[in-house]
Amino acid sequence: MNNKRTLFWGAIVAAIICIGVSIYYIVPGYNHILVTHDATHSHPTHAFAFFALAVICVIVALVTRPRSASAIQAATQEEKRA
């Protein structure tokens, strides 16, 4: 259960970082790192790639979302009835 919660929060943090990096690469005028040509121009390919990673992280967070307390309580009550 604890691993699922850690993965959930890790995916949320990674998604926020990826969105920030995506914005960093789309804004022209800054000296962008990890590019092979003019570093001060906008790099939509890099921005799209990091945005896609952010979407994947959000999907991972939704899949590994911890159950709510009421769902855990309902599951416990169902086990007691059986």
Secondary structure, DSSP 8 states (H G I E B T S, - for coil): -HHHHHHHHHHHHHHHHHHHHHHHHHSTTS--SS-SS-TTS--HHHHHHHHHHHHHHHHHHHHT----HHHHHHHHHHHHH-
